[in-house]
């Protein structure tokens, strides 16, 4: 986010979701932190798997999340 925080969420359409966030129509958390950009994403097989992974990522420390963003590059 524009305030250098990290937001985690799930969506079936990443581009659309980022556009929604940047228009202020996304999550309440990002509404005043635009522009937002995607720094990391993963594909999951289904919504259930995506929700489980979202919870795992949300439990990580900021440093661990930042390490995710650099580990795939």
Buried (B, 14 or more C-beta within 10 A) or exposed (E): BEEEEBBBBBBEEEEEBBEBBBEEEBBEBBEEBBEBEEEBEEEEEEEEEBEEBBEEBEEBEEEEBBEBEEEEE
